Amino acid sequence: MTIQTLQEDEPALVSIIKPLHTQLVANYLLVKPDDNESVRKFKNLLESGLSNTFDIEDENKNLEMSAFLDLRFKMINFMDDSLRKDVEQKVCLFLKCYFEINNFSC
């Protein structure tokens, strides 16, 4: 994922937040052995702030489901298999309830 990806959506879509957060933490904010003390503190502070911001359970579920449904992120591994299966079940349950409430039949 790149800055170009962010610039492609006008306005930006909510579905990009979870994959972007995951990639930032996994690829850029991991403390490396050769990082100096200032860099370590900065990375830890930024990662902690991002994690606290996105640690609200209901919001996190919505971010995961929107990213799961966005075809651009099907090949990006931002969810482990367990989380992917859990999100898939939530999406299916949501759709089932939606169809039942609105009297749709498949």
C-alpha positions as CSV (number, residue, x, y, z in Angstrom):
1,M,0.0,0.0,0.0
2,T,1.4,3.4,-0.9
3,I,0.6,7.1,-0.7
4,Q,-0.8,6.7,-4.2
5,T,-3.4,4.3,-2.9
6,L,-4.5,7.0,-0.5
7,Q,-4.7,9.6,-3.3
8,E,-6.8,7.3,-5.5
9,D,-9.9,7.6,-3.4
10,E,-11.6,11.0,-3.2
11,P,-12.8,11.1,-0.5
12,A,-10.8,8.4,1.2
13,L,-12.8,5.2,2.0
14,V,-13.0,3.8,5.5
15,S,-12.0,0.4,4.1
16,I,-8.4,1.5,3.8
17,I,-7.9,2.3,7.5
18,K,-7.4,-1.3,8.9
19,P,-5.0,-2.5,6.1
20,L,-3.0,0.8,6.4
21,H,-2.8,0.6,10.2
22,T,-1.7,-3.1,10.0
23,Q,1.0,-2.3,7.4
24,L,2.3,0.7,9.3
25,V,2.7,-1.3,12.5
26,A,4.1,-4.4,10.8
27,N,6.5,-2.8,8.3
28,Y,7.5,0.6,9.7
29,L,6.9,0.8,13.4
30,L,8.6,-2.4,14.5
31,V,11.7,-1.5,16.6
32,K,14.9,-2.8,15.0
33,P,18.1,-3.7,16.8
34,D,20.0,-0.9,15.1
35,D,17.4,1.8,15.9
36,N,18.8,4.4,18.2
37,E,16.9,5.4,21.4
38,S,15.1,8.4,19.9
39,V,13.8,6.3,17.0
40,R,12.7,3.5,19.4
41,K,10.8,5.9,21.5
42,F,9.2,7.5,18.5
43,K,8.1,4.2,17.0
44,N,6.8,3.0,20.3
45,L,4.9,6.2,20.9
46,L,3.4,6.2,17.4
47,E,2.4,2.5,17.5
48,S,0.9,2.9,21.0
49,G,-1.1,5.9,19.9
50,L,-2.4,4.2,16.8
51,S,-3.3,1.0,18.7
52,N,-5.2,3.0,21.4
53,T,-7.1,4.9,18.7
54,F,-8.1,1.7,16.8
55,D,-8.7,-0.5,19.9
56,I,-12.4,0.4,20.3
57,E,-14.1,-2.9,19.7
58,D,-17.2,-1.8,17.7
59,E,-15.1,0.5,15.5
60,N,-12.5,-2.1,15.0
61,K,-15.2,-4.6,13.8
62,N,-16.5,-2.1,11.3
63,L,-13.0,-1.3,10.0
64,E,-12.3,-5.1,9.6
65,M,-15.6,-5.7,7.8
66,S,-15.2,-2.8,5.4
67,A,-11.7,-3.8,4.5
68,F,-12.8,-7.5,4.1
69,L,-15.5,-6.4,1.6
70,D,-13.2,-4.1,-0.4
71,L,-11.8,-6.2,-3.3
72,R,-8.6,-4.2,-3.4
73,F,-7.5,-5.8,-0.1
74,K,-8.3,-9.5,-0.9
75,M,-4.7,-10.3,-1.6
76,I,-3.1,-8.2,1.1
77,N,-2.5,-10.3,4.2
78,F,-3.6,-7.9,7.0
79,M,-5.7,-10.4,8.8
80,D,-4.6,-13.8,10.1
81,D,-6.8,-16.8,9.2
82,S,-8.7,-16.8,12.5
83,L,-9.6,-13.2,12.2
84,R,-10.5,-13.5,8.6
85,K,-12.9,-16.4,9.4
86,D,-14.4,-14.4,12.3
87,V,-15.0,-11.4,10.1
88,E,-16.4,-13.5,7.3
89,Q,-18.9,-15.0,9.7
90,K,-19.9,-11.5,11.0
91,V,-20.5,-10.3,7.4
92,C,-22.6,-13.3,6.6
93,L,-24.7,-12.9,9.7
94,F,-25.1,-9.2,9.0
95,L,-26.3,-10.0,5.4
96,K,-28.6,-12.7,6.6
97,C,-30.2,-10.4,9.1
98,Y,-30.5,-7.6,6.5
99,F,-32.2,-9.9,4.0
100,E,-34.6,-11.3,6.7
101,I,-35.5,-7.8,7.9
102,N,-36.2,-6.6,4.4
103,N,-38.0,-9.7,3.3
104,F,-35.6,-10.6,0.5
105,S,-35.3,-14.2,-0.6
106,C,-32.3,-15.8,-2.2
